[in-house]
Amino acid sequence: MQFENSLEFAQNLDQQDAIKSLRNEFLIPQHKGKDCIYLTGNSLGLQSRNIRKYIDEELKTWATLGVDGHFHSEKRPWYDYHKFSKQALADLVGGIPSEVIAMNNLSSNLHFMMVSFYRPTSKRFKVIMEAGAFPSDMYAVESQIKFHNIDYEKALVEIAPREGEHTLRTEDIVECIKEHGDEVALVLFGGVQYYTGQLYDLEAIVSAGHSVGAFVGFDLAHAVGNVPLKLHDIGADFAAWCSYKYLNSGPGGVSGIFVHERHHNQPNIPRFAGWWGQDEQERFQMKKGFKPMPGADGWQLSNVNVISSAAHLAALEIFQRVGIKTLREKSIKLTGFMEFLLNDLRLEKESLEIITPENPEERGCQLSLLLKKNGRQVFDELTNEGVIVDWREPNVIRASPVPLYNTFSDVYHFVQIIKKSIIK
Ligand SMILES: *Cc1c(COP(=O)(O)O)cnc(C)c1O
């Protein structure tokens, strides 16, 4: 698409946007009586108006029915609560409903997935991940390796970008996996890298991992609700994500997991169990002997956090209504427009460099801007002008225009403020 650098052009794009009315369904934080330019949906997605209604309904059920809300709630009996998000999550990650379940939080789920899919032996013990992964993922992997009494330095293999580059080349990822061959127990990668915004070629990573006999799992924190995914078709073994970033389900909202169908009906796969993973028919018999539910459900431990999951259902309802494909189409335009405007500032690389890949197929919403000279000052000026972006030490601003609630005008104003604060 041919972009033009003017407010009028941005406003025209907003006019023509077929899903522009969705913005009205969200509560936009305010700055000096005006809507903020909120570009941090990659960190905490905004609250949709239906969330209060969904939560109120559960509060009312609790108030009027007490414990009977588990079975006798008219709309959404709590006993079945984990089932209500399945179809939406399956659609978002490209799985079938039995492959997904909402539960726990992300870091906990990474551990539970590794209990099942990182089972090192003396010969096959390595974990391959991207260098500079999100800290929680690094701690999770480190502690898993140490938990098995394995030499952490030897077991962890991190793939870093080439000298002078910011993002990973698929060929380097594949080569690294092949190089470590049958020593690789697990390949654990992000979907979209939280810092650079790079969308990895998940299919290539799965096939490289499987070709050496390793399990392959993904942390989709920055990918789910951002880009369409095809976990089932590409054959990923497992994935986990959180719901408070692009999925707009509220701070600390429930996480989700995917376990590929090929691992269902394997009751002996090692896992840490709880009563909610117990076969539904026998759950309330309170007997000894764990008999897991088939599918991802068998990894559940606890009964559902209903209040938080009500927010999740409300947020997912919007994704079901609009569809990730439609969102992605707008997202590519919106982020492309931001990139066009930033490039049109014609700044030296030293002042501003976009480290996110140029190819729309290799990124989602987010652009990561490296500001070597005066990044912190630019960030502070953005904040003063009511632009909410985030700052990552030492010198990166991450900005994510989200197709559900951001506008082309948002993007235009954001770049104008950057321009003003860099070109003095
Ligand atoms: C946001 C994020 C997390 C956060 O983990 P929580 O357990 O939800 O606190 C973990 N990993 C990645 C890659 C993230 O982007």
PDBQT file of the ligand as one rigid body, heavy atoms in Angstrom, charges set to zero:
ROOT
HETATM    1  C1  LIG A 501       4.815 -11.216  29.426  1.00  0.00    +0.000 C 
HETATM    2  C2  LIG A 501       5.672 -12.402  29.360  1.00  0.00    +0.000 A 
HETATM    3  C3  LIG A 501       5.799 -13.281  30.444  1.00  0.00    +0.000 A 
HETATM    4  C4  LIG A 501       5.110 -12.989  31.752  1.00  0.00    +0.000 C 
HETATM    5  O1  LIG A 501       4.937 -14.129  32.536  1.00  0.00    +0.000 OA
HETATM    6  P1  LIG A 501       3.821 -14.171  33.674  1.00  0.00    +0.000 P 
HETATM    7  O2  LIG A 501       3.970 -15.515  34.253  1.00  0.00    +0.000 OA
HETATM    8  O3  LIG A 501       2.510 -13.942  32.998  1.00  0.00    +0.000 OA
HETATM    9  O4  LIG A 501       4.101 -13.089  34.664  1.00  0.00    +0.000 OA
HETATM   10  C5  LIG A 501       6.587 -14.399  30.291  1.00  0.00    +0.000 A 
HETATM   11  N1  LIG A 501       7.231 -14.648  29.115  1.00  0.00    +0.000 NA
HETATM   12  C6  LIG A 501       7.127 -13.815  28.061  1.00  0.00    +0.000 A 
HETATM   13  C7  LIG A 501       7.856 -14.128  26.791  1.00  0.00    +0.000 C 
HETATM   14  C8  LIG A 501       6.370 -12.662  28.160  1.00  0.00    +0.000 A 
HETATM   15  O5  LIG A 501       6.311 -11.826  27.125  1.00  0.00    +0.000 OA
ENDROOT
TORSDOF 0
